[in-house]
Amino acid sequence: MGRDGKMTEYSIDSQYLNEEMKLKVYTPENFSPLYKYHFCIMQDGNDYFQMGRAATLSDQLHADRQIENTIFIGIHYHNKHDRRDKYHPDGNKQGDYVNFLVREVVPFLEEELPGFYMGNGRTLVGDSLAGTLALMTATRFPNVFGNVIMQSPYVDPHVMEVVKSAKDLSTLTIYHTIGNKETAVETTDGATKDFLTPNLDLQQYLSQQSLSYVFHELVGDHTWKSWQQDFKRALLTIFG
């Protein structure tokens, strides 16, 4: 099946991470530098393109005019240990990765592509740890990333502390889901954790703050089956 849009791969020689980082960029069918586009920046990028079917959804939703002009950007990891280092709240490269997003990815995209140059024109997306990273980055840099889609994020006291210490969440729009069966999730380090309870605690906190906040408790577990089925609704909520 042919694609309507176009996939281009870019690379950034990251000074923060000391490595070459690849960006997969999917532009919609009638892409033109004369229009402005929302940037949908997905960690776990290959997973969102393959299992989340981001390109297919982009084709459909743009063709049906259900979303505003949006460019999908995927950034991936090397392996599960690299992913933990970069995305986990206590990962030893998390600070460098956030700097890479804020100080290297955003300026690069603004130079290469016609964006809105404002926080609400940029969305961070992620599942599980990648969702955690999206939330923590946007709460620290709300003027850079105005929107978050987080599907089953990992939430611990450190994450709650970062969210609660954010000075002002009012400019953010957050889409948040958790599955009702996510009570015993196996994590990268082989432990089993309850994701549901801390996510409901986070939901309780966020729903009392002044921000645009949408929450859904899904019937499902900590897998791409749940996230893929929910992703279209997430995109319609943020870009519709």
N, C-alpha and C positions, 0 to 999 in steps of 0.2 A: 504493500500500500504506500503510495507516494505521500510525501509531506507537503503541506501547503507553505509552511514557513521555511526558514533556512538556519542550519546549525553552523556556527563558526567557532573555531577554537582559538583562544588567545592564551598567551602566557605572560605572567608577571614575575620578574626576578625579584622576589621579596627580600628586602633588606632586614625586615623584622624576623622572618622565619629562616633566613639563610638558605632558601631553596627556591627552585622554580615552581610556581604555582600555576596550574592550568584552569582556565575559565571556559566552560562551554556555554555559548550564548545563542539562544534561539529567538530569532526575530520573526514577527508574524508576516503573513503573505504579502500584504500591500505595504511593507515597510518603506518609509521614506524619511530622509533627514529633515523634511519640511514639517513633520508632525513631532509632537513630544510624546514620550513613552514613560510609563511606570517601570521601575526596575524591581523585578521579583527575584531576590537573591537567595538561592537555596543551598544550605550546607547539605552534606550527603547528596551532592548534586547528581551523581550517576544514578543513585537509588531513586531520586525524584523523577529523573528522565525515564528510567527503565520501569521501575515498579510503580511509581506514582503517575506515570504516563503524562508528564507535564507537557510534552510537545503536542500530543494528541488532544489534550484538553485545550491547549492554546489554539490549535487549529479550529476546534469545534466552537469554542466560546467567542473567538474573534469573528468567525464566519457567521455566527448567529447574532453578532453584535450584543452579546450578553456582558462583555467586559470592556473596559476602556483599553486603549492601546497599551499593551504590556510586553516587555521583553523579559524572557526567563533566563536567568544566569545560574549555572550550576557549578559549585566548587566541591571537589571531592577530596577524600583522604587516601592514604596509602594502604593502611591496614587497621585492624581494630585498636592496636596500641597507639598508633599515630592519631587516630580519631579521639581516643580518650585524652591524650596529651593536649590536643587542640581545643576540644569542646567541653571537657569536664570542668566544673567550677574550680577544682583543685588541680587541674592538669598543668604540667610544668611549662606548656607552651600557650596556655589559654590567653594570657595577657598579650603575648606577641601576636597571636592570631587575631585578637580584637583590633590591635593596632594595624595589622595587615588589612582587615576589612575597612576600617575607618580611614586610614591614611594612604592606602595603596589601591584597594579595589575601587572605592568610590571615585577618587580623582581619575583613575584610569577609565572607568565607565563614562564619566562625564565628558572626557576628552574624545572617546571613540563613538559615543552614541548620544542621540538627542533626548536627554532626560529633563526632569522638571527643576533640578537644582534645589530641591527643598526636601525636608524630611518626609513629608507625607507622600512624596513621589517614590520613596524607597521602602521596600518591604523585606524583612528577613524571615526566612522560612526554615523550619527544621522539625524533625521527628526525634523523640527520645532525647539523647544528649545534645543533638543539634538544635532541638527546640529550646533547651536550657540556654545554650549559647546565644540564640536569637533574642531571648528575653533579657538576659543579662547585658547584652551589648546595647539593645535599644533603651533599656532603663538608664544606662550610663550615658548614652549619646542620643537622646530623643530628637535633637535637631538634625541628626544625620539619618537616622532610621525611624520613620514615623509609624510604621506598621509592623506587626508581628503575627505570623501564623505558627503556633506551636502545637504539635500533635504529640500527646503523651510525653511531655517533658519530664526529665529527671528533676525532682525537687528535694532539696535537703535544707538543713538550717542555714547553711552558707547562702544558698539561693534566696531564701526568704529574707535574710539579712540585707542582701544587695537590693532586693525589690523594696523593702521597707525603708531603706536609707535613701532611696531616690527622692530628690528634692521635689520634682514635679512630673507627674505622670499624665497631666491633663492633655498634652498634645498627642498622646499615643492612641492607636487603635490596636487592640489585641484580640486575636481569634484563638481560642484555647479549647482543646478537647482531651478527654481521657476516657479510656474504656472501662466499663463496669467490672470487667474480669481481670483487671491489671493489679491483682493483689499479691502475686508471686512471680515477679519478672526476674529472669536470670540476667545479671549484668556482666559487663566485659571481664571483670575480675573473678567471675565464677560464683559470686554471691547471689542470693535471692532476695529481692526487695519488694516491698509493698509500694507501688507507684500511686495507687488510687487515693489513699488517705492524704498524703502530702499535697497531691493535686487539688483535692477538695478544700484543703486548708488555704492553698494559694487562691483558689476560686473565691473563697469566702472573703479573703482580704481584698482582692482586686475588685470584687463587685461592690465594695464599699468606698472605693476611691473614685475621684472624678476623672474618668477617662472613658473612651468608647470601648466597651468590653463585651465580647460575645463568647459564651461558654456552652459547650454541648457535652453531655456525658453519653458516650457511645455504647451500644451493645457490642462488646468485642474485647479482644485482648491486645497485647503489645506486638502487633504484627502489621506488615504492609497491607494485608487484606483490609484491615480497619482503616488505615490511613489513606489508602487509595480510594476507597469508597467515599471518604469524607472530603477528599482534596478539592473536588469540584465545588462543593458548598463553600469551602474555605475561600477559594478564588472568587466566587461570586460575592461573598461577603465583603472582601477587601477591594476588589477591582470592579464590581458590578455597577 
